[in-house]
Amino acid sequence: MLWIYVWLSFGSVSAAVLAQWDFNATTDTNHPATSSGEGIATVLGGLNVQFASGTGSSDPAVTDDFALALSRFPAQGMAARSAGVQLAVSTAGYNSIGLKFDIRASATASRKGVVLVSGDGITFSEAVSFFIAADGSFTNGITIPLTAFAGASNNPRFTLRIVSDFSTGTNYIAVKSGSNYGTTGTWRLDRVTVTGEPTTPAQEAPRITHQPESQSVAAGAAVQFQVTASGTEPLQYQWLYQDAELDGETASSLVLPEVTPDRAGVYRVKISNAAGFVVSEPAVLAIDVADVPIVARVEVTSAGRIRVHWNAVPGVWYRVERSSTASGPFTEVMSSAEIDAFEEDFGPEESTAFYRVRTP
């Protein structure tokens, strides 16, 4: 048996709050509602229950600060460990379970209490006993680790009790020396908290350690964007072009073979996992069409028309210009990004024509 004197400091359990009762916004004296998390509180032993002032406890509330006040405990020599409060809290998915609470007792209340624990809500065993050292003021932050009790961890039926107990033999002893124990003595409980740590490590959201870089290439070149990220695996990747998802592009790199001018623009990648997602900074792809040679040829069709051909690159706008002399001036006769040839009639009155194909 472990004896804990509550005026000592126990430290704190660094964990998630599974259930907490601060008794500030509840009016149910039989099953006070939680203020945080989920759990069911039940008052045991037919006690008289009130919500009394919580001043002096660790509750930060300035107004409407209440505590659970329990009185009319069993008569001397009767029903030890039967009167107090029971807390049913699911610890599924959590281990390193702990209990933390503030307590204040009147002079004639029982100075000894005990924490009982159960893995099924039916059969209870003693986890720890405690003694209340002084009357009339709160002792705050009593922290009781329950790691030694196997039924506390990862258990949807975990239940504990905070109840009064005999101090010697079959006798209750009052908190204040020289006072006699009486059933009108009171306990006040506040900030009753059950905590636990997740059974699986905390998930780390994705974080980009190397951003994809902007590039400028000639039309027809191959382009590869690369991103590096950290975070809890598995990481999922989705590349975006102009903020729209690219079908099938779900790797850490994006390869674009033989880019055309219509692929210029802003690329990003979204990386996600169970903990969240992150979107990369924009990587701009610029495609230089000036480096694309325009190879044009002129021929006469069977119908006697002039036809000009060139090696068009998709997405590039071309202008066809004509002049009667090599030195110009040239006049635009067609402008389009959709075709790679121009054809027109060549009248008998025209002896010579010069054509050129240009990008804007």
HELIX and SHEET records of a PDB file:
HELIX    1   1 ALA A  150  ALA A  152  5                                   3    
HELIX    2   2 PRO A  261  ARG A  263  5                                   3    
HELIX    3   3 VAL A  289  ASP A  291  5                                   3    
SHEET    1   A 6 TRP A   3  TYR A   5  0                                        
SHEET    2   A 6 SER A 125  PHE A 131  1                                        
SHEET    3   A 6 LYS A 112  SER A 118 -1                                        
SHEET    4   A 6 THR A 159  SER A 164 -1                                        
SHEET    5   A 6 GLY A  84  ALA A  88 -1                                        
SHEET    6   A 6 ILE A  40  LEU A  44 -1                                        
SHEET    1   B 5 SER A  36  GLY A  37  0                                        
SHEET    2   B 5 ALA A  16  TRP A  21 -1                                        
SHEET    3   B 5 TRP A 187  PRO A 198 -1                                        
SHEET    4   B 5 PHE A  66  SER A  71 -1                                        
SHEET    5   B 5 ASN A  48  SER A  53 -1                                        
SHEET    1   C 5 SER A  36  GLY A  37  0                                        
SHEET    2   C 5 ALA A  16  TRP A  21 -1                                        
SHEET    3   C 5 TRP A 187  PRO A 198 -1                                        
SHEET    4   C 5 TYR A  94  ALA A 105 -1                                        
SHEET    5   C 5 THR A 139  PRO A 145 -1                                        
SHEET    1   D 2 ARG A 207  HIS A 210  0                                        
SHEET    2   D 2 THR A 228  SER A 230 -1                                        
SHEET    1   E 5 GLN A 215  ALA A 218  0                                        
SHEET    2   E 5 ALA A 283  ASP A 288  1                                        
SHEET    3   E 5 GLY A 265  ASN A 273 -1                                        
SHEET    4   E 5 GLN A 236  TYR A 241 -1                                        
SHEET    5   E 5 ALA A 244  GLU A 245 -1                                        
SHEET    1   F 4 GLN A 215  ALA A 218  0                                        
SHEET    2   F 4 ALA A 283  ASP A 288  1                                        
SHEET    3   F 4 GLY A 265  ASN A 273 -1                                        
SHEET    4   F 4 GLY A 276  VAL A 279 -1                                        
SHEET    1   G 2 VAL A 223  GLN A 226  0                                        
SHEET    2   G 2 SER A 253  LEU A 256 -1                                        
SHEET    1   H 3 ALA A 296  VAL A 300  0                                        
SHEET    2   H 3 ARG A 305  TRP A 310 -1                                        
SHEET    3   H 3 ALA A 341  ASP A 345 -1                                        
SHEET    1   I 3 THR A 331  SER A 336  0                                        
SHEET    2   I 3 TYR A 318  SER A 323 -1                                        
SHEET    3   I 3 PHE A 354  ARG A 358 -1                                        
END                                                                             
